[in-house]
């Protein structure tokens, strides 16, 4: 089941999965939370969120469900993290921690 | 006017979907992205923009529709589980090898029977069947649940009364659970337990095939159908009050099976293997003997074993262990486990309810058959059981291969079909 891995490598995936680790969200909510959380630093093209989400679902890292239609409220597609997704998030976070300490160390070495 | 029908938003979504090859996915993509654009437009309006500016801004934030569409297209392509396919092919190759070795070593009980060539032919037919089933949209079967059940019942009646017999059992009936699996999946994918007398109908679907199997087939087939029914029917969520009569009805039937003299002898033989080593318990005693003598590396790839009965069907596993050694025996078990593990993985990743039931059914059937066959050769379960799927000789290999083909068809379509309409059923499955 090979799907394009390139899209999954970006830091956006780590961001999305850690948001979903807290609670199920739909796409627009994720964008709003990422923008709020980063103080507006992360500002990517919003449409590209959906291919990433669909790819994550194809991989089995998230599942989705549609909210029921009710009076005046649009149906939303909510995404929910799976156990596989949690496992993947964990490796991504430890990779990130390693990378961050390495960069910090180099920068720290350069300034002294 | 609702903002999702704004001409600019419609044009944007058209441009996105034009890049996505499989049209069945368009409805969900549209609904999802239209919702997003509407939310973004609303945010713009709240910030004091005019509607035209708010829509233009939402589209600008969303990014190039062609790029988004292309990336979406990659997320919605047919998938192939190469590892499942590979494991299946390895099992088939192992079976072809086994038949070759049994024939050239003169271990076959049937003299002058072209085991190897016939196995090759069945395997080739099976491969074609698997490929056809994979290409076919498995959802065509969904509407055929009831007709398939009726046809299978007729076939079972024929097999039980007029069909060929072996060891006191109607031969073809051991295949019934495999054919009943898609029938049950089709029936229960759209089952409504709230409908009047649903429990009675469910009871009928359980009992009609079960009765035929109790009368004409082995205890294994009865158990197999029972477990299959349970896994598929319970996935459609009956209430406890509805499940009760079905469970209660199964008990006396099982009791009747256990009372049959033939099976009683088998069970006694299983409990006391040395009680009748030249008669009833001969197969398992010989099987254990070949396993004991095998050693880690076996007696040579084409070793001769004349003592194993049904060496090309029921007892192909002890032959392979005797000739290739128990290290290879363990490797074969691991390969079978891996095959089942891949099936379980497909089941975990399938959203569409009918496909999910099909894959779960296949997992149950293959798991029971492989598990029982291996356990019976070591004397842990009675020998009234099934062949080793893919490896044993027989025309039912074609049906096994078609079953794998169906599973591959489910995987193939998992990202290119719409699931939206089946949500209510999906919730029941959860």
HADDOCK unambig.tbl for C-alpha pairs under 7 A between the chains (distance, minus, plus):
assign (segid A and resid 1 and name CA) (segid B and resid 79 and name CA) 5.27 0.50 0.50
assign (segid A and resid 1 and name CA) (segid B and resid 80 and name CA) 5.49 0.50 0.50
assign (segid A and resid 1 and name CA) (segid B and resid 81 and name CA) 5.39 0.50 0.50
assign (segid A and resid 3 and name CA) (segid B and resid 74 and name CA) 7.00 0.50 0.50
assign (segid A and resid 3 and name CA) (segid B and resid 75 and name CA) 6.80 0.50 0.50
assign (segid A and resid 4 and name CA) (segid B and resid 74 and name CA) 6.82 0.50 0.50
assign (segid A and resid 28 and name CA) (segid B and resid 36 and name CA) 5.61 0.50 0.50
assign (segid A and resid 45 and name CA) (segid B and resid 61 and name CA) 5.60 0.50 0.50
assign (segid A and resid 45 and name CA) (segid B and resid 62 and name CA) 5.17 0.50 0.50
assign (segid A and resid 45 and name CA) (segid B and resid 63 and name CA) 5.06 0.50 0.50
assign (segid A and resid 46 and name CA) (segid B and resid 61 and name CA) 5.94 0.50 0.50
assign (segid A and resid 46 and name CA) (segid B and resid 62 and name CA) 4.45 0.50 0.50
assign (segid A and resid 46 and name CA) (segid B and resid 63 and name CA) 6.67 0.50 0.50
assign (segid A and resid 47 and name CA) (segid B and resid 62 and name CA) 4.29 0.50 0.50
assign (segid A and resid 47 and name CA) (segid B and resid 63 and name CA) 5.82 0.50 0.50
assign (segid A and resid 47 and name CA) (segid B and resid 68 and name CA) 6.13 0.50 0.50
assign (segid A and resid 48 and name CA) (segid B and resid 68 and name CA) 5.56 0.50 0.50
assign (segid A and resid 51 and name CA) (segid B and resid 68 and name CA) 6.92 0.50 0.50
assign (segid A and resid 51 and name CA) (segid B and resid 71 and name CA) 5.55 0.50 0.50
assign (segid A and resid 51 and name CA) (segid B and resid 72 and name CA) 4.56 0.50 0.50
assign (segid A and resid 51 and name CA) (segid B and resid 75 and name CA) 6.39 0.50 0.50
assign (segid A and resid 54 and name CA) (segid B and resid 75 and name CA) 5.87 0.50 0.50
assign (segid A and resid 55 and name CA) (segid B and resid 75 and name CA) 4.94 0.50 0.50
assign (segid A and resid 58 and name CA) (segid B and resid 75 and name CA) 6.89 0.50 0.50
assign (segid A and resid 58 and name CA) (segid B and resid 415 and name CA) 6.49 0.50 0.50
assign (segid A and resid 60 and name CA) (segid B and resid 349 and name CA) 5.92 0.50 0.50
assign (segid A and resid 76 and name CA) (segid B and resid 32 and name CA) 6.82 0.50 0.50
assign (segid A and resid 77 and name CA) (segid B and resid 32 and name CA) 6.40 0.50 0.50
